[in-house]
Amino acid sequence: MYRIVLAVVITAALALLTGTVGAETHAPRIQQRENRQQQRIEQGEQGGGLTRSESARLEAQQVKISRNEQQMASDGSLSTAERKKLTREQNRANRAVYRKQHNQRTATGQ
């Protein structure tokens, strides 16, 4: 189980790293927010506020947002509607990170 979760986390991190290079020029604010959320997930893992499965789900959610951003920016720019959609997705992910960090589950006391 640990190896599967580790593989998912590593895959998600690699996807985020490869996806951020081209996306930065199209939407720097969106990219900054993705990076901050990624840091929050990592801090939750290190601090014990997130279980492995919680962090894996949150990572997968971030990968999905990153892929959506890449797909939307494939024509060279993001429209206002696309930016709004990405913002809604990020808001949803932000709430998920908060809820997972503040539930009663911890990495040490599952």
DAHU-V185578 format. One record per run of one state. SS is the DSSP state (@ for helix, = for strand, . for the rest). FROM is the first residue (numbers start at 1). TO is the last residue. If there is no record, write none. Layout:
SS | FROM | TO
SS | FROM | TO
This chain:
. | 1 | 1
@ | 2 | 23
. | 24 | 27
@ | 28 | 47
. | 48 | 51
@ | 52 | 75
. | 76 | 79
@ | 80 | 101
. | 102 | 110
